[in-house]
Amino acid sequence: MTTSHDFARYRANIQDEIDSAHLYRALADAEKSPQLAQVYRKLAATEEKHAQFWQAQLRQTTRVVTTVQPSWRAQTLAFLARRFGASFVLPTLTGLERDDSRGYAAQPEATGTGMSAEETSHAVILHTIAAHTRGGMEGGALAQLEGRHRAAGGNALRAAVLGANDGLVSNLSLIMGVAGAVTEGNAIVIAGLAGLLAGAASMAMGEWISVQSSRELYERQIKIEQTEIEQAPQEEQEELALIYQAKGLSATQAEEFAARLMSNHDTALDALSREELGIDPQELGGSALEAAGASFVLFAIGAIIPLFPFFLFGGIPAIIASVVVSTLGLFVIGAGITLMTGRSVWYSGMRQVIFGLGAAAVTFAIGRLIGVSVTG
């Protein structure tokens, strides 16, 4: 017997599929490579077919035809994809596909339909695209979608949200700590600016060191691989053949494919770097300077929010205004996190507000105690 829980599940499935189809259409529109855009359109068609399946399930039980529009979350991600490129949202979309495949595996109506396997395949394809492109994939890389397995280079959307959150929470806590000890506006502004610059510089330096160290490690590993190709090409060819055989090719096919790759030094180095080391020689983890600059800007954007009111007001009004705008900022950041997690906007937003204001309240109390003890 169909229950109210089943009705809700059907509707949730329909919404998820409509959202995914909408995102794939947006990725296809934003994609410069016609070949890859066609892949996105095929994925969208599959998601629309899944939505029709769940709509039929709902119609059989309720006799109601449901029209579902893309959610605000899907529309926001689609806007970000069109504005900043597909790579900006690919890791998030990959996670959604993995969640769908696991969810369908536990739903009796999906048994024998192949939907769970199709969602898993979508996640693999997206993971591969995200690992090998910044907005497009050409030629052989696209032809080997199922064969790539390097981890995605990072979620830009996640980094943007968390970078701004770090700046907002840390500078709000610093400003409230100083405000608890003194009410003189200039001291608070100086402390806030110092916190913004110091925090942003620290984040930028840490990101530069992290990315640059990774690049240097990757370069060393690729150089070792290059030496091995020159000194022991037969052993390296055998390694490649075993890798492709483990991926499902027959022994003969794997050996022939490995031999073709090893016939050219550059192709061999590229293939072994990707397949054996999991490194994209063209990327090497991205630009250290770009990563540092992005970290600096994102932290500064978050850090300026609690400081801005002190340029306009002084004393208690500035403190109140700072708390108000910071509360709004924390809620927006929490809502932004739902683009990745799929949780309720109110739940994530209020959770962010509670944690952020809680940290600020602690530092304010400590500042007040220090201020009282110093002034007597």
C-alpha positions as CSV (number, residue, x, y, z in Angstrom):
1,M,0.0,0.0,0.0
2,T,1.3,3.4,-0.9
3,T,1.8,5.7,2.0
4,S,2.2,9.5,2.5
5,H,5.9,8.8,2.9
6,D,6.0,7.3,-0.6
7,F,4.2,10.3,-2.0
8,A,6.8,12.6,-0.5
9,R,9.6,10.4,-1.7
10,Y,8.2,10.4,-5.3
11,R,8.0,14.2,-5.2
12,A,11.5,14.5,-3.9
13,N,12.8,12.2,-6.6
14,I,11.0,14.3,-9.3
15,Q,12.5,17.5,-7.9
16,D,16.0,16.0,-7.8
17,E,15.8,14.8,-11.4
18,I,14.3,18.1,-12.7
19,D,17.1,20.0,-10.9
20,S,19.8,17.8,-12.4
21,A,18.3,18.1,-15.9
22,H,18.2,21.9,-15.6
23,L,21.8,22.0,-14.5
24,Y,23.0,19.8,-17.3
25,R,21.2,22.0,-19.8
26,A,22.9,25.0,-18.3
27,L,26.3,23.3,-18.5
28,A,25.6,22.5,-22.2
29,D,24.8,26.1,-22.8
30,A,28.0,27.3,-21.1
31,E,30.3,24.7,-22.7
32,K,32.5,25.8,-25.5
33,S,33.3,22.3,-26.7
34,P,30.4,21.0,-28.9
35,Q,31.5,17.5,-28.1
36,L,31.3,18.0,-24.4
37,A,28.1,20.0,-24.7
38,Q,26.5,17.0,-26.4
39,V,27.5,14.8,-23.4
40,Y,25.8,17.2,-21.0
41,R,22.6,17.2,-23.2
42,K,22.6,13.4,-23.2
43,L,22.9,13.4,-19.4
44,A,20.0,15.9,-19.2
45,A,17.8,13.7,-21.4
46,T,18.5,10.7,-19.0
47,E,17.6,12.8,-16.0
48,E,14.3,13.9,-17.7
49,K,13.5,10.3,-18.4
50,H,14.0,9.5,-14.7
51,A,11.7,12.4,-13.8
52,Q,9.1,11.0,-16.1
53,F,9.4,7.6,-14.4
54,W,8.7,9.1,-10.9
55,Q,6.0,11.3,-12.2
56,A,4.3,8.1,-13.6
57,Q,4.7,6.5,-10.1
58,L,3.0,9.5,-8.5
59,R,0.3,9.7,-11.1
60,Q,-0.6,6.0,-10.6
61,T,-1.2,6.6,-6.9
62,T,-2.7,10.1,-6.8
63,R,-4.1,10.5,-10.3
64,V,-2.6,14.0,-10.2
65,V,-0.3,15.4,-13.0
66,T,2.5,17.3,-11.3
67,T,4.4,20.2,-12.9
68,V,7.7,20.7,-11.2
69,Q,10.0,23.7,-11.7
70,P,13.8,23.8,-11.0
71,S,14.5,24.7,-7.3
72,W,16.2,28.0,-6.3
73,R,19.3,25.9,-5.6
74,A,19.4,24.4,-9.1
75,Q,18.7,27.9,-10.7
76,T,21.5,29.4,-8.6
77,L,24.0,26.7,-9.6
78,A,23.0,27.1,-13.2
79,F,23.6,30.8,-13.0
80,L,27.0,30.2,-11.5
81,A,27.8,27.7,-14.2
82,R,26.9,30.1,-17.0
83,R,28.8,32.9,-15.2
84,F,32.0,31.2,-14.1
85,G,32.1,28.0,-16.2
86,A,31.1,24.4,-15.6
87,S,34.1,23.6,-13.5
88,F,32.8,25.9,-10.8
89,V,29.9,23.6,-10.0
90,L,31.0,20.2,-11.3
91,P,32.2,18.8,-7.9
92,T,28.9,19.7,-6.3
93,L,26.9,18.1,-9.1
94,T,29.1,15.0,-8.9
95,G,28.1,14.7,-5.2
96,L,24.4,15.0,-6.1
97,E,24.7,12.2,-8.6
98,R,26.4,9.9,-6.1
99,D,23.6,10.6,-3.6
100,D,21.0,9.8,-6.2
101,S,22.6,6.5,-7.1
102,R,22.8,5.4,-3.4
103,G,19.2,6.6,-2.8
104,Y,17.7,4.7,-5.7
105,A,19.5,1.5,-4.7
106,A,17.3,1.4,-1.6
107,Q,14.0,2.2,-3.4
108,P,12.0,-0.8,-4.5
109,E,10.4,1.0,-7.5
110,A,13.8,1.6,-9.0
111,T,14.8,-2.1,-8.8
112,G,15.5,-3.4,-12.3
113,T,15.2,0.0,-14.0
114,G,18.9,0.7,-14.2
115,M,18.5,4.2,-12.8
116,S,20.9,3.6,-9.9
117,A,23.6,2.4,-12.3
118,E,22.9,5.4,-14.7
119,E,23.3,7.8,-11.8
120,T,26.5,6.2,-10.8
121,S,27.7,6.4,-14.4
122,H,26.9,10.1,-14.4
123,A,28.9,10.6,-11.2
124,V,31.9,8.9,-12.8
125,I,31.6,11.0,-16.0
126,L,31.4,14.2,-14.1
127,H,34.2,13.3,-11.8
128,T,36.3,12.6,-14.9
129,I,35.4,15.9,-16.6
130,A,36.1,17.8,-13.4
131,A,39.5,16.1,-13.0
132,H,40.7,16.9,-16.5
133,T,39.2,20.3,-17.6
134,R,38.5,23.8,-16.6
135,G,35.4,24.4,-18.7
136,G,36.0,21.9,-21.6
137,M,37.6,18.7,-22.6
138,E,38.8,17.7,-26.1
139,G,39.8,14.7,-28.1
140,G,41.2,11.7,-26.4
141,A,40.4,12.8,-22.9
142,L,36.7,12.9,-23.8
143,A,37.0,9.6,-25.5
144,Q,38.3,8.0,-22.3
145,L,35.7,9.4,-19.9
146,E,35.3,6.1,-18.1
147,G,39.1,5.6,-17.8
148,R,40.2,8.6,-15.8
149,H,40.2,8.4,-12.0
150,R,42.2,11.3,-10.6
151,A,40.5,13.2,-7.8
152,A,38.9,16.4,-8.7
153,G,41.1,19.4,-8.2
154,G,38.9,21.1,-5.7
155,N,35.5,22.7,-5.4
156,A,35.8,26.4,-6.3
157,L,32.3,27.0,-4.9
158,R,33.1,25.4,-1.6
159,A,36.4,27.4,-1.4
160,A,34.6,30.7,-2.1
161,V,32.0,30.1,0.6
162,L,34.4,28.9,3.3
163,G,37.0,31.5,2.5
164,A,34.4,34.3,3.1
165,N,33.2,32.5,6.2
166,D,36.7,32.4,7.7
167,G,37.1,36.1,7.1
168,L,33.7,37.1,8.6
169,V,33.9,34.9,11.7
170,S,37.5,35.6,12.6
171,N,37.3,39.4,12.1
172,L,33.9,39.6,13.8
173,S,35.3,37.8,16.8
174,L,38.4,40.1,16.8
175,I,36.3,43.2,16.5
176,M,33.9,42.2,19.3
177,G,36.8,41.3,21.5
178,V,38.3,44.7,21.1
179,A,34.9,46.4,21.4
180,G,34.3,44.6,24.7
181,A,37.5,46.1,26.1
182,V,37.3,49.6,24.6
183,T,34.5,51.7,23.1
184,E,36.8,54.1,21.3
185,G,36.1,53.8,17.6
186,N,39.6,54.3,16.2
187,A,41.0,51.4,18.2
188,I,38.3,49.1,16.9
189,V,38.8,50.2,13.3
190,I,42.6,49.8,13.5
191,A,42.2,46.3,15.1
192,G,39.6,45.3,12.4
193,L,41.9,46.5,9.6
194,A,44.8,44.7,11.1
195,G,42.8,41.6,11.4
196,L,41.6,41.8,7.8
197,L,45.1,42.3,6.4
198,A,46.8,39.9,8.7
199,G,44.2,37.2,8.1
200,A,44.0,37.7,4.4
201,A,47.8,37.7,4.0
202,S,48.1,34.6,6.2
203,M,45.4,32.8,4.1
204,A,47.1,33.8,0.9
205,M,50.6,32.8,2.0
206,G,49.3,29.4,3.3
207,E,47.4,28.8,0.0
208,W,50.5,29.7,-2.0
209,I,52.8,27.4,0.0
210,S,50.3,24.6,-0.2
211,V,49.8,24.8,-4.0
212,Q,53.4,25.5,-4.8
213,S,54.6,22.6,-2.6
214,S,52.1,20.3,-4.4
215,R,53.4,21.6,-7.8
216,E,57.0,20.9,-6.8
217,L,56.1,17.4,-5.6
218,Y,54.2,16.7,-8.8
219,E,57.1,18.0,-11.0
220,R,59.5,15.7,-9.1
221,Q,57.3,12.7,-9.5
222,I,56.8,13.4,-13.2
223,K,60.6,13.8,-13.6
224,I,61.2,10.4,-12.0
225,E,58.5,8.9,-14.3
226,Q,60.3,10.4,-17.3
227,T,63.6,8.9,-16.2
228,E,61.9,5.5,-15.9
229,I,60.4,5.7,-19.4
230,E,63.9,6.4,-20.8
231,Q,65.7,3.7,-18.8
232,A,63.1,1.0,-18.7
233,P,60.4,1.5,-21.3
234,Q,59.3,-2.1,-21.4
235,E,58.6,-2.2,-17.7
236,E,56.6,1.0,-18.0
237,Q,54.6,-0.4,-20.9
238,E,53.8,-3.5,-18.9
239,E,52.6,-1.2,-16.0
240,L,50.3,0.6,-18.3
241,A,48.9,-2.6,-19.7
242,L,48.2,-3.9,-16.2
243,I,46.4,-0.6,-15.3
244,Y,44.1,-0.8,-18.4
245,Q,43.6,-4.5,-17.9
246,A,42.5,-3.8,-14.3
247,K,40.0,-1.2,-15.7
248,G,38.3,-3.9,-17.7
249,L,40.1,-4.2,-21.0
250,S,41.2,-7.7,-22.1
251,A,44.9,-8.5,-21.9
252,T,45.3,-8.2,-25.6
253,Q,43.5,-4.9,-25.8
254,A,45.4,-3.5,-22.9
255,E,48.8,-4.5,-24.3
256,E,47.9,-3.0,-27.7
257,F,46.7,0.2,-26.2
258,A,49.8,0.5,-23.9
259,A,52.1,-0.1,-26.9
260,R,50.4,2.7,-28.9
261,L,50.8,5.1,-26.0
262,M,54.5,4.1,-25.4
263,S,55.3,4.7,-29.1
264,N,55.5,8.4,-28.4
265,H,57.5,9.8,-25.5
266,D,55.2,12.7,-24.7
267,T,52.1,10.6,-24.9
268,A,53.7,7.9,-22.7
269,L,54.7,10.4,-20.1
270,D,51.2,12.0,-20.1
271,A,49.5,8.6,-19.8
272,L,51.7,7.3,-17.0
273,S,51.5,10.6,-15.1
274,R,47.7,10.4,-15.2
275,E,47.2,6.7,-14.7
276,E,50.0,5.7,-12.4
277,L,50.5,8.9,-10.5
278,G,47.1,10.5,-10.8
279,I,48.6,13.8,-11.9
280,D,47.5,16.0,-14.8
281,P,50.8,17.4,-16.3
282,Q,49.0,20.3,-17.8
283,E,47.6,21.5,-14.5
284,L,49.9,20.4,-11.7
285,G,47.4,21.5,-9.1
286,G,46.8,24.9,-10.6
287,S,48.5,28.3,-10.2
288,A,49.9,29.1,-6.8
289,L,49.6,32.9,-7.4
290,E,46.0,32.6,-8.5
291,A,45.1,30.4,-5.5
292,A,46.9,32.9,-3.2
293,G,45.1,35.9,-4.7
294,A,41.7,34.2,-4.6
295,S,42.2,33.3,-0.9
296,F,43.3,36.9,-0.1
297,V,40.2,38.4,-1.8
298,L,37.7,35.9,-0.4
299,F,38.9,36.3,3.2
300,A,38.9,40.1,2.8
301,I,35.4,40.1,1.5
302,G,34.2,38.3,4.6
303,A,36.3,40.3,7.0
304,I,35.1,43.7,5.8
305,I,31.5,42.9,6.6
306,P,31.7,43.3,10.5
307,L,34.2,46.2,10.1
308,F,32.2,48.4,7.7
309,P,29.7,49.9,10.2
310,F,32.6,51.4,12.2
311,F,33.4,53.6,9.3
312,L,29.9,55.1,9.5
313,F,29.1,55.1,13.2
314,G,30.8,55.0,16.6
315,G,30.3,53.5,20.0
316,I,27.3,51.2,20.7
317,P,25.4,52.0,17.4
318,A,28.4,50.8,15.4
319,I,28.7,47.6,17.5
320,I,24.9,46.9,17.0
321,A,25.2,47.6,13.3
322,S,28.2,45.3,13.0
323,V,26.3,42.5,14.7
324,V,23.3,43.0,12.5
325,V,25.2,43.0,9.2
326,S,27.4,40.1,10.3
327,T,24.2,38.1,11.2
328,L,22.9,38.7,7.7
329,G,26.3,37.8,6.2
330,L,26.5,34.6,8.3
331,F,23.0,33.6,7.2
332,V,23.8,34.2,3.5
333,I,27.0,32.1,3.8
334,G,25.0,29.3,5.5
335,A,22.5,29.5,2.7
336,G,25.4,29.3,0.2
337,I,26.6,26.1,1.9
338,T,23.2,24.5,1.1
339,L,24.2,24.6,-2.6
340,M,26.7,21.9,-1.7
341,T,24.9,20.0,1.0
342,G,21.3,20.2,0.0
343,R,20.2,20.9,3.5
344,S,17.4,23.4,4.5
345,V,18.3,27.0,3.9
346,W,16.9,28.0,7.3
347,Y,18.8,25.1,9.1
348,S,22.2,25.9,7.5
349,G,21.7,29.6,7.7
350,M,20.7,29.7,11.4
351,R,23.4,27.2,12.3
352,Q,26.0,29.5,10.8
353,V,24.5,32.5,12.6
354,I,24.5,30.7,16.0
355,F,28.1,29.5,15.7
356,G,29.4,32.8,14.4
357,L,27.6,35.0,16.9
358,G,28.6,32.5,19.7
359,A,32.2,32.9,18.9
360,A,31.8,36.7,18.8
361,A,30.0,36.7,22.2
362,V,32.8,34.7,23.8
363,T,35.5,37.1,22.6
364,F,33.3,40.1,23.6
365,A,33.0,38.7,27.1
366,I,36.7,38.1,27.4
367,G,37.4,41.6,26.1
368,R,35.0,43.1,28.6
369,L,36.7,41.2,31.4
370,I,40.1,42.3,30.2
371,G,38.9,45.9,29.8
372,V,37.5,46.0,33.4
373,S,40.6,44.5,34.9
374,V,42.9,46.9,33.1
375,T,40.9,50.0,33.8
376,G,40.3,49.0,37.4
